[in-house]
Amino acid sequence: MKKKPIYIFSDNQGSLNSNDVLCYLKKENIDVITTRSHARFVERFIRTIKAMIRKRIEHDLKQGKTNIQWHNYIYPSLLVYNNKNEHSTIEMKPSEAIKKDNQLIAKMNMLTKAKGNRIYPSLLPGNKAKILLKYDKFHKEHQPKFSDNKYEIEKIEQKHGINLYMVNGRPRLRSELLKTN
């Protein structure tokens, strides 16, 4: 990364919820947008970086190197990821996508590849909605997707081009809410 992020889009990671991390991010003026569903592009990115790190570690182990620290492989892996190949989602290298002239093109390419076939009924402040539940590791198949309780949409604000719905004292994405009557 050449500059610090404006925001971090993440699923519900415990590591991002620690007081130390939240204080640091607040001090750095970095927003965290959390979703209970998966951040699919990010999940693919994480798997790719992990695979790149794993290949480098395996190579060094075959060369007989000892005292291998996985975190030492992050920066070289990111350099390759950002500069070597054009990515199918944005149709350019990430190092090209961050250039001001290319940001809109990269975003449009990403949006056209996103599966946006769901049509959600609009929500307004005062409407009632159920909240998407976080799955319990051991009861995924038996747990309902949405809360039994209905909550009021307190307000809607746009941040970083994303509509955030304030429900039960916390910002949520539209895909995490089920409109009720």
Secondary structure, 3 states (H helix, E strand, C coil): CCCCCCEEEEECCHHHHCHHHHHHHHHCCCEEEEECCCCHHHHHHHHHHHHHHHHHHHHHHHCCCCCCCHHHHHHHHHHHHHHCCCECCCCECHHHHCCHHHHHHHHHHHHHHCCCCCCCCCCCCCCEEEEECCCCCCCHHHCCCECCCCEEEEEEEEECCEEEEEECCEEECHHHEEEEC
